[in-house]
Amino acid sequence: CSVAAPASGATRARRSGVALPGIPLAAALSSGGSTWAEVAMGRLSEPLDTFWQLLVLPAGSSRWRVVTPPGVADNGGLVSTTAPGTPLLAGFETSVDLRFSPLARSSDSGRSWTPGLLPSALARVPDALAVASGGRTLALVGARSGGGVEESTGSLSSWRELATARSVAAGPGGRTCGLDGLTAVAWEPSGSAAVGARCRSAGRVGILLASSRGWTLATTRLRGAVGRSSTEVLRLAGSAGGVEALVAAASGGRTWLVGSTGTRSGGPYRYSPVLELRAGGRLSSSAALPGGGFAVTIARGPSTVVEVLPGREGPWRRLPDAPSGTAVVAGAPGGRLDALSVHGSRLVDYVLARGGRSWRRAQELTVLIPYGSSR
């Protein structure tokens, strides 16, 4: 049967009365030729014996390595981010008695780490961190008021408040979208900070950019059935062409996923075809793909459905159902797709076979899980 990984935090637009699908913490990204993934391992039904692991498929390699930063309890979850020419940055979610988020930076694909500290708790979303050249870092932190954005300009122990959910909601973009909380951070190619959000206003997609006029809404309105929906940005990533997002939309008991891409020239955002999450389907992981696009897994009964949105325009493409226990599907350069399957302390990597009709077993790892260490 499929692995039921621990869910992320506040991910539903309650005030709108519409249940959006939530933002799973199991995630993957690809940058600079390497691919990174975060998965929960151990006894997943027992939070104190669940330990999150950071994995890397290095550029030019065909085999995954476990590179989880040492020395910090990771029962609450892990998030990571990187960009071309920048070190990898990992952050720990809070758990048990941990009320702040330790950070770790690596310039050698996770072989060694330099520690840092975020005094607040990271939001429980996969894109809670974003890095840019020059050491500029954004962190999305959780709070009762809907969260906020902290910024560092070099040191991972020195932060300043850039914005709060309330201040973004009070600005022109926030008012237009009916902002109901922040869900992601990213850097736009021009160097502007970007945030993802939940929006109550029908058809409005919450991608907001920092400017001299405050936080402005970058997106155009969705059309068709999804144009009557509340929305939530699930993933947000800077790309060469702008900011790319994976968005959920919900209305009338129906839920859809749609991709959104901006343009470097500041032109209108483009949207992909929609993918409907059919009744009984639960979004369980997401991955930002090299070259653009996203992959998602959807738990549906005993099956794990895999859908891929390649490039900027789509359409969505359904792949063979993932192997049992799949926690995340990750994309690597050259079109490679991996399904990382978790069975306690054992991780099995399956690669989509040539022709895309089946998954073939490629690697098995046994991970040291420190059962009982968090009690």
N, C-alpha and C positions, 0 to 999 in steps of 0.2 A: 504494500500500500504506500501511498505518498507520504512524505514527511510533512508534518504540520509544524512549521517553524513558528517561533513566538512572533506575535504581531507587533507592529510598531505602535506608536502612541496616538495622540489626538489626530485622527484622520477622517472625521466625518463632519459634514456641514449640518450640525444639529439645528441651528437656528433657522435654516432654510426649510427644515422638514424633509429634506431629501438625503437618503443614505448613499453617499459615494463609496467606492469600493475599498478605500483605505490604501495606505502606502506601505507595502512590505519592505522590511529592512534588508532582506536577502537581495543582493544586487551585484552587478558587475559593470566594469567600464574598461575601455581600451584607449591607450595613449602612448605615443612614441614607439609603437610596435609591440608593446607589452600589454597583457590583459590581466586585470585584477578582479577578484571576487571575494565577497564576504558571505559565509554560510555559518549556520548554527550546527554544532555537533554535540555529541554526548547523549544524555537521557533527556530528550526534548520535552517530555511530559513533566519534568522536574526542573523548575527555573534555576535552582542552585546547582544542578548538575548539567546545565546547558552552558556550553562554552563556545563563543564565536571565534572563527578562524579566518585569517586573511591569507589568501592564496594568490600566487602569481604564475602566469605562463610567460616567461621572459621572451623578449624579442629573439627570434631565430631558434627557439627551443620548441620541442614537441611535448614537454613534460612539465607538469605543475609542481610547484614547491610551496610548502607552508612557511609563511614569513610573519606570523603574528607577532607584534611587538611584545617583548617579555616584560614581566614584572608587575602587570596590572590585571586585576580581575576583569574579565570581559563577559560576565554572565548577561549583562544588559544589552550587549550588541557592539558592533564595530561599524564605522563608516570610513571611507577613504576617498581621496581625490588626487588628481595630478593633471598636468597640462604639459604640452611640449616644452622642453627646456627647463622644467621645474622638478624639484624632488617630489616624491610621493609623501602625502600627509595622511596619517591615520588618526582617528579620534575614537575614544571609548565612551559609550553611553553609560549613564549612571545605573547602579544596581546596589542592592543590599544597603550598606552604610555609605556608599560613594555618592556624594552630592555635587561633585564637580566633574569635569571631563578632562582626564589626562590626554595629551597629544604625543605623537611621535613622528619624526621626519626622517626619511631615508633617501640617500642619493645613489644607492647601489642595489636597487631592486630588493630591498628588504633584508640584506645581509647584516646591516648594522643600522642602529636607530639613535637619533638625538631626541631627548625628551622635551616636552613643552607642557603648558598648562593653560586651560581655559577655566577661569574661576566659576563660570556658570555651567549649567548642564546643557549639553548639546540636545537639540530637538531630535526626536526618534524618527528620522527620515533619512534616506540614503544620500541625498545631496545637502547635508547639513554643513559641509565644508566646501570651499572653493579656493583655488590658488591661482596666482598670476605671476608673471615675471617680476623680479625685484623683491620677492618675498611677500608680496601683498596677499593677504588671506582674509576671507570672509567666514564667519561662523554663525549659523542659525541656532539660537538658543531657545529653550522652551520656557514658557511662563504662563501663569493663569490668564494674563491679558492677551494671549495669542502668540507670544514669542517676540523675538527681536533679533537684530543683526549686529554682531560685533565685528570690528575690523582690526587687523594687525598689519603693520607695515614692515615687519622684519622679524623681531623677536616673537617667539611663540608663547611668551609669558607676559607680554604687554599688549593690552587690548583697550579699545575705546568703543563706546556705543555709537553705531552709525545710524540706526533707526530702530523704532519699536513698531509692533504691529499696529498700535493705535495711531502713531504718527503717519505711517504709510496709508492707513485707512482714511485718515482725515485729509489727505492730499487729493489732487484732482483725479489721479488714476484710481486710487482706492475708492473714492466716492462713485466713480463710474462703474466699477466692477462690483460694488457692494462687498468689499473685502471682509472675509470672515476668518482670517488667520494666515500665517505664512507657512510655506511648505518646502522651500528650497532656496538655495543661493547659487549664483554663478557670476562669472565675469563676461561681459560683452566684449567683442573684439576691439572696440575703441577704448577700452579701459574702464568703462562705466560698470558700476555694480548693478546686478540684476537680482530680483527676487521672484519666486513663484508663490502663488497664493490660491486660496479657495475664494470663489466669487459667488455671491447669491444672485446677482443680476443676470437675467436670462441671456445665455449665449456669450457672455463676456469671459475671456480667458485671461487669467491673472498672471501675466508676465509684465513686470513693472521695472523700469530703468531709472536709476538716479540721474538727475539733471539739475540745472540751475533753477528750474521751475518746480523742483520737488520730485516725487516719484510719479512718473507718467506711465500710463498704460500703453504698451507697445503694440498690442494686437488689435486686429479687426474682429468684428462679431462673427460667431459661427452662424451658419445658415441651415435650413432644413429642420428636421426633427430635433437635432442637437442645439439649434438656435433658441429653443425654449428651455434649455437646461441650466441648472447650476453646474459649476465646474470646479475642478481641483487639479493643480499642476502636480503630477506624480514624480517626474524627473525633469531636470533643467541642466543644460550643458552649453557652454560657449563653444562655438565652432568657427571655422574660417569664414562662413557666410553669415553669421549672426548668432542668435541664441536659439537652441533647439529644445523642444519640450515634448514630453509625453503627458497627455491631458486626459482626465476622466470627466465625463459629462453624464448627468443623471436627471431624468424627468419621467413622471408618469409610470414609475415602476420599472423603467428601462435604463440600462447603463451602457455607455459606449466608451471606447478608447479612441483617441485621435492624435496624430502627430502634428506638431506646429513648428515652423521654421521661419526665422526672420531673414532679413537681407542686410548686408553690410552697408548698402546705400540708403538704408532707412525706409525702404519701400514697404508695402503691406505684407503682413505675415501670410504664409501659405499653409493650408491645412491638408492633411492626407485624407484618403477615404476613411470612414469610421469602421471600427470593429465592435460589434455588440457583444457584451458579456451576457450570455444566455442564462436563464434561471438556473440556480444551483452552482454556477461557476464562481470561483473566488480567485482573485488575482493573488499569486503567491511569490512572484519575483519579477525583477525587471533588469534589463541590461542595455547600456548605451553602446552601440556598435561602432567599430572603426569606420570612418568615412561617412557616418551619419546613420540615423535610423535607430530602431529599438527592437529588442526581443523581450517577450513576456511569457511567463508560465501561468496557466490557469488551472487550479485544482478543481476537478469536476468528478465527484464520486471517487472511484478508485483510480481514475486516470489523471495524468498531468498533460494538459494540452499545451502545445508550443505554437505561438504565433510570432511572426517576424515582420516588421515594417522596414524594408530595405530602403536606404537612401532617403531622399527628402520628400518624394511624392507618393511612395507606396506602389501598388496596393499591398495590403496585408497578405501574408502567405502562411498557410497552415502547414506545419511540418508533422512528421510522424510523432505520435505521443511519446513523451520522454520516458526513459526507464524508471522503474520503481525507485522511490526515494529521492528523486531529483529535487535538489534545493534551489538551483539556479541554472539557467542556460546562458553561457557567455560567448561573445564573438571575438575572434582574433583576426589579424590581417590575412588577406588571401581568401576570405570567405569561410574560414574554419568556424564551426560552431561546436561547443562542448556542453554536455549536460553533466553537471557535477552532482552525483548521487551520494547521499549520506546514510550510513547504517551504523549508528553509535559512534565508535571511534574509527570506523573504516570509511574512507572516501573512494569512490570509484568514478573515474572519468570515462565518459562515452563521447565519441566524436561522430558527427553526422557523416555517414558514408557518402562517397561520391555518387552523385545522382539524387541524393536527398531522400532516399526511400527507407532508410533504417539507421539505427545507431549501432556503432561497433565499439566494443570494450577496448580502451586504449591504455589505461593505467590504473593502478590501485595503490592507495596510500593508507598506512596506519598512523593515526595522529595520537600523540600522547595527550590524554584527557585527564586533568587532575581532579577526578571525582572526590567529593567531600571537602575540597580545599576552601569552599565558600561558606561552609557551615559554621 
